[in-house]
Amino acid sequence: MTIERLRELEAAASGRPWYSQPSEHDLVRGIVYGPDGDSLCVVDWNPGTENDPVADASLIAAARNALPALLDVAEAAALYVGANEPGAHERLAAALAKLDEVTV
């Protein structure tokens, strides 16, 4: 998987921010919602396992919200490590700072 492919997938996905919460009717489900409040996916508990669908749904939403900033960091890090071009350090520092601003 390349950064470019991840950017394509991110651009094609539903807009941000995503959020999650437990199902109102079933405490063994976590639901991920898009910015318009429509449900995007339901994470179910699987009998016989120790998975936590609410935690899993929270991770899905947080990862979606953080992905653009994480990709910026990955690109900046690749420039910094690969070529150490002028401005690479500043770009990496700015990308890391942007990651700190992601809310979930």
KOLPAKE-387434 format. One record per residue: residue number from 1; x, y, z of N, C-alpha, C, O in turn. Coordinates in nm, 2 decimals. Layout:
PT   k    n_X    n_Y    n_Z   ca_X   ca_Y   ca_Z    c_X    c_Y    c_Z    o_X    o_Y    o_Z
PT NUM      X      Y      Z      X      Y      Z      X      Y      Z      X      Y      Z
...
END
This chain:
PT   k    n_X    n_Y    n_Z   ca_X   ca_Y   ca_Z    c_X    c_Y    c_Z    o_X    o_Y    o_Z
PT   1   0.09  -0.12   0.00   0.00   0.00   0.00   0.09   0.12   0.00   0.18   0.13   0.08
PT   2   0.06   0.21  -0.09   0.14   0.33  -0.10   0.07   0.45  -0.04  -0.05   0.45  -0.02
PT   3   0.14   0.56  -0.01   0.08   0.68   0.04  -0.02   0.73  -0.07  -0.13   0.78  -0.03
PT   4   0.02   0.72  -0.19  -0.07   0.77  -0.30  -0.20   0.69  -0.30  -0.31   0.75  -0.32
PT   5  -0.19   0.56  -0.29  -0.31   0.48  -0.29  -0.40   0.51  -0.16  -0.52   0.52  -0.17
PT   6  -0.34   0.53  -0.05  -0.41   0.57   0.07  -0.48   0.70   0.05  -0.59   0.72   0.10
PT   7  -0.42   0.80  -0.01  -0.48   0.93  -0.04  -0.60   0.91  -0.13  -0.70   0.98  -0.12
PT   8  -0.59   0.82  -0.23  -0.70   0.79  -0.32  -0.82   0.74  -0.24  -0.93   0.78  -0.26
PT   9  -0.79   0.64  -0.16  -0.90   0.58  -0.08  -0.96   0.68   0.02  -1.08   0.69   0.04
PT  10  -0.88   0.77   0.08  -0.92   0.87   0.17  -1.01   0.97   0.10  -1.12   1.01   0.15
PT  11  -0.97   1.01  -0.02  -1.05   1.11  -0.10  -1.19   1.05  -0.15  -1.29   1.12  -0.16
PT  12  -1.19   0.92  -0.17  -1.32   0.85  -0.21  -1.41   0.82  -0.10  -1.53   0.80  -0.13
PT  13  -1.36   0.82   0.02  -1.45   0.78   0.14  -1.54   0.90   0.18  -1.52   1.01   0.13
PT  14  -1.64   0.86   0.26  -1.73   0.97   0.31  -1.64   1.07   0.39  -1.54   1.04   0.44
PT  15  -1.69   1.20   0.38  -1.62   1.31   0.45  -1.61   1.29   0.60  -1.67   1.21   0.66
PT  16  -1.53   1.38   0.65  -1.50   1.38   0.80  -1.57   1.49   0.86  -1.62   1.58   0.79
PT  17  -1.59   1.50   0.99  -1.54   1.39   1.08  -1.63   1.28   1.10  -1.75   1.29   1.08
PT  18  -1.58   1.17   1.14  -1.66   1.05   1.18  -1.66   1.04   1.33  -1.56   1.09   1.39
PT  19  -1.76   0.98   1.38  -1.76   0.96   1.53  -1.83   0.83   1.55  -1.89   0.77   1.47
PT  20  -1.82   0.78   1.68  -1.88   0.65   1.71  -1.95   0.66   1.84  -1.93   0.75   1.92
PT  21  -2.04   0.57   1.86  -2.11   0.55   1.99  -2.17   0.42   2.00  -2.19   0.35   1.90
PT  22  -2.20   0.37   2.12  -2.27   0.24   2.13  -2.41   0.25   2.07  -2.47   0.36   2.07
PT  23  -2.46   0.14   2.03  -2.59   0.13   1.98  -2.69   0.16   2.09  -2.67   0.12   2.21
PT  24  -2.79   0.24   2.06  -2.89   0.27   2.17  -2.97   0.15   2.21  -3.03   0.14   2.32
PT  25  -2.98   0.05   2.12  -3.07  -0.07   2.14  -3.00  -0.19   2.18  -3.05  -0.29   2.22
PT  26  -2.86  -0.19   2.15  -2.79  -0.32   2.17  -2.65  -0.28   2.21  -2.57  -0.23   2.14
PT  27  -2.62  -0.31   2.34  -2.49  -0.27   2.39  -2.37  -0.35   2.34  -2.26  -0.32   2.38
PT  28  -2.39  -0.44   2.26  -2.28  -0.52   2.20  -2.25  -0.48   2.06  -2.20  -0.55   1.98
PT  29  -2.29  -0.36   2.02  -2.26  -0.30   1.89  -2.21  -0.16   1.91  -2.25  -0.08   1.99
PT  30  -2.11  -0.13   1.82  -2.06   0.00   1.81  -2.10   0.05   1.67  -2.09  -0.02   1.57
PT  31  -2.14   0.18   1.66  -2.18   0.23   1.53  -2.09   0.35   1.50  -2.06   0.44   1.58
PT  32  -2.05   0.36   1.37  -1.97   0.47   1.32  -2.06   0.55   1.24  -2.13   0.51   1.15
PT  33  -2.06   0.68   1.26  -2.14   0.78   1.19  -2.05   0.88   1.12  -1.94   0.91   1.16
PT  34  -2.11   0.93   1.01  -2.04   1.03   0.93  -2.08   1.17   0.98  -2.16   1.18   1.07
PT  35  -2.03   1.28   0.91  -2.06   1.41   0.96  -2.21   1.45   0.95  -2.25   1.54   1.02
PT  36  -2.28   1.38   0.87  -2.43   1.42   0.86  -2.51   1.34   0.95  -2.63   1.35   0.96
PT  37  -2.45   1.25   1.04  -2.52   1.17   1.14  -2.57   1.04   1.08  -2.63   0.96   1.16
PT  38  -2.55   1.01   0.96  -2.59   0.88   0.90  -2.49   0.77   0.95  -2.37   0.80   0.95
PT  39  -2.54   0.66   0.98  -2.45   0.55   1.02  -2.38   0.50   0.89  -2.43   0.48   0.79
PT  40  -2.25   0.48   0.91  -2.16   0.43   0.81  -2.13   0.28   0.82  -2.11   0.21   0.72
PT  41  -2.12   0.23   0.94  -2.09   0.09   0.97  -2.13   0.06   1.11  -2.13   0.14   1.20
PT  42  -2.16  -0.07   1.12  -2.19  -0.13   1.26  -2.09  -0.23   1.29  -2.06  -0.32   1.20
PT  43  -2.03  -0.23   1.41  -1.94  -0.33   1.45  -2.01  -0.41   1.55  -2.05  -0.36   1.66
PT  44  -2.02  -0.54   1.53  -2.09  -0.64   1.61  -1.99  -0.71   1.70  -1.87  -0.73   1.67
PT  45  -2.04  -0.75   1.82  -1.97  -0.84   1.91  -1.98  -0.98   1.85  -2.09  -1.02   1.80
PT  46  -1.87  -1.06   1.85  -1.88  -1.19   1.80  -1.87  -1.29   1.92  -1.78  -1.29   2.00
PT  47  -1.98  -1.37   1.94  -1.99  -1.46   2.05  -1.86  -1.55   2.05  -1.81  -1.60   1.95
PT  48  -1.81  -1.57   2.17  -1.69  -1.66   2.19  -1.56  -1.58   2.18  -1.46  -1.64   2.18
PT  49  -1.57  -1.45   2.15  -1.45  -1.37   2.14  -1.45  -1.26   2.25  -1.55  -1.24   2.32
PT  50  -1.34  -1.20   2.26  -1.33  -1.09   2.36  -1.32  -0.95   2.29  -1.28  -0.85   2.35
PT  51  -1.37  -0.95   2.17  -1.36  -0.82   2.10  -1.46  -0.72   2.17  -1.56  -0.76   2.22
PT  52  -1.42  -0.59   2.15  -1.51  -0.48   2.21  -1.55  -0.40   2.09  -1.48  -0.31   2.04
PT  53  -1.68  -0.42   2.05  -1.72  -0.35   1.93  -1.73  -0.20   1.94  -1.71  -0.12   1.85
PT  54  -1.75  -0.15   2.06  -1.75   0.00   2.09  -1.61   0.05   2.07  -1.59   0.16   2.01
PT  55  -1.51  -0.02   2.13  -1.37   0.03   2.11  -1.33   0.02   1.97  -1.26   0.10   1.92
PT  56  -1.37  -0.09   1.90  -1.34  -0.10   1.76  -1.40   0.01   1.67  -1.33   0.06   1.58
PT  57  -1.52   0.04   1.70  -1.59   0.15   1.63  -1.52   0.28   1.65  -1.50   0.37   1.56
PT  58  -1.47   0.30   1.78  -1.40   0.43   1.81  -1.27   0.43   1.73  -1.23   0.54   1.69
PT  59  -1.20   0.32   1.72  -1.08   0.32   1.65  -1.10   0.35   1.50  -1.02   0.42   1.44
PT  60  -1.20   0.29   1.44  -1.23   0.32   1.30  -1.25   0.47   1.28  -1.20   0.52   1.18
PT  61  -1.33   0.53   1.36  -1.36   0.67   1.35  -1.24   0.76   1.37  -1.21   0.85   1.29
PT  62  -1.16   0.72   1.47  -1.04   0.80   1.50  -0.94   0.79   1.38  -0.87   0.88   1.34
PT  63  -0.92   0.66   1.33  -0.83   0.64   1.22  -0.87   0.72   1.10  -0.78   0.77   1.03
PT  64  -1.00   0.72   1.07  -1.05   0.79   0.95  -1.02   0.94   0.97  -0.98   1.01   0.87
PT  65  -1.04   1.00   1.09  -1.02   1.14   1.11  -0.87   1.17   1.11  -0.84   1.28   1.06
PT  66  -0.79   1.09   1.15  -0.65   1.11   1.16  -0.57   1.08   1.03  -0.46   1.13   1.01
PT  67  -0.63   1.01   0.94  -0.56   0.96   0.82  -0.50   1.07   0.74  -0.38   1.06   0.70
PT  68  -0.56   1.18   0.70  -0.50   1.28   0.62  -0.37   1.34   0.69  -0.27   1.36   0.63
PT  69  -0.38   1.36   0.82  -0.26   1.41   0.90  -0.15   1.31   0.90  -0.03   1.34   0.89
PT  70  -0.19   1.18   0.92  -0.09   1.07   0.92  -0.02   1.06   0.79   0.10   1.04   0.78
PT  71  -0.09   1.08   0.68  -0.03   1.07   0.55   0.06   1.19   0.53   0.16   1.17   0.46
PT  72   0.02   1.31   0.58   0.11   1.42   0.57   0.25   1.39   0.64   0.35   1.43   0.59
PT  73   0.24   1.33   0.76   0.36   1.30   0.83   0.44   1.19   0.76   0.56   1.21   0.75
PT  74   0.37   1.09   0.70   0.45   0.99   0.63   0.52   1.05   0.51   0.64   1.02   0.48
PT  75   0.45   1.14   0.43   0.52   1.21   0.32   0.63   1.30   0.36   0.74   1.29   0.30
PT  76   0.61   1.37   0.47   0.72   1.46   0.52   0.84   1.38   0.57   0.95   1.41   0.55
PT  77   0.81   1.27   0.64   0.92   1.18   0.69   1.00   1.12   0.57   1.12   1.11   0.58
PT  78   0.92   1.08   0.47   0.99   1.02   0.35   1.09   1.12   0.29   1.20   1.09   0.25
PT  79   1.04   1.25   0.27   1.13   1.35   0.22   1.25   1.38   0.31   1.36   1.39   0.26
PT  80   1.22   1.38   0.44   1.33   1.41   0.53   1.43   1.30   0.53   1.55   1.33   0.53
PT  81   1.39   1.18   0.54   1.48   1.06   0.54   1.55   1.04   0.41   1.67   1.02   0.40
PT  82   1.46   1.05   0.30   1.51   1.01   0.17   1.61   1.11   0.11   1.71   1.07   0.05
PT  83   1.58   1.24   0.12   1.66   1.34   0.05   1.72   1.45   0.14   1.82   1.51   0.10
PT  84   1.66   1.46   0.25   1.70   1.57   0.34   1.70   1.70   0.26   1.80   1.78   0.28
PT  85   1.60   1.72   0.18   1.59   1.85   0.10   1.57   1.97   0.19   1.52   1.96   0.30
PT  86   1.60   2.09   0.13   1.57   2.21   0.21   1.43   2.22   0.24   1.34   2.19   0.16
PT  87   1.40   2.25   0.36   1.26   2.26   0.41   1.20   2.13   0.46   1.08   2.13   0.51
PT  88   1.27   2.02   0.44   1.21   1.89   0.48   1.18   1.89   0.63   1.08   1.83   0.68
PT  89   1.28   1.94   0.71   1.26   1.94   0.86   1.14   2.02   0.89   1.06   1.97   0.98
PT  90   1.12   2.13   0.83   1.01   2.22   0.87   0.88   2.15   0.83   0.78   2.16   0.90
PT  91   0.88   2.09   0.71   0.76   2.02   0.66   0.72   1.90   0.76   0.60   1.89   0.79
PT  92   0.82   1.83   0.80   0.79   1.72   0.90   0.74   1.78   1.03   0.64   1.72   1.09
PT  93   0.80   1.88   1.08   0.75   1.94   1.21   0.61   2.00   1.19   0.53   1.98   1.28
PT  94   0.58   2.06   1.08   0.44   2.11   1.06   0.34   1.99   1.05   0.23   2.00   1.10
PT  95   0.38   1.88   0.98   0.29   1.77   0.97   0.27   1.71   1.11   0.15   1.67   1.14
PT  96   0.37   1.70   1.19   0.35   1.64   1.32   0.26   1.73   1.41   0.18   1.68   1.48
PT  97   0.28   1.86   1.39   0.19   1.96   1.47   0.05   1.94   1.42  -0.04   1.95   1.51
PT  98   0.02   1.92   1.29  -0.11   1.91   1.24  -0.18   1.78   1.30  -0.29   1.78   1.33
PT  99  -0.10   1.68   1.31  -0.15   1.55   1.37  -0.19   1.58   1.51  -0.29   1.52   1.56
PT 100  -0.13   1.66   1.59  -0.17   1.69   1.73  -0.30   1.76   1.73  -0.37   1.76   1.83
PT 101  -0.35   1.82   1.62  -0.47   1.90   1.62  -0.59   1.81   1.58  -0.71   1.85   1.59
PT 102  -0.57   1.68   1.55  -0.68   1.59   1.51  -0.76   1.57   1.63  -0.71   1.53   1.74
PT 103  -0.89   1.58   1.61  -0.99   1.55   1.72  -1.07   1.43   1.69  -1.10   1.40   1.57
PT 104  -1.10   1.35   1.79  -1.19   1.23   1.77  -1.30   1.24   1.86  -1.39   1.15   1.86
END
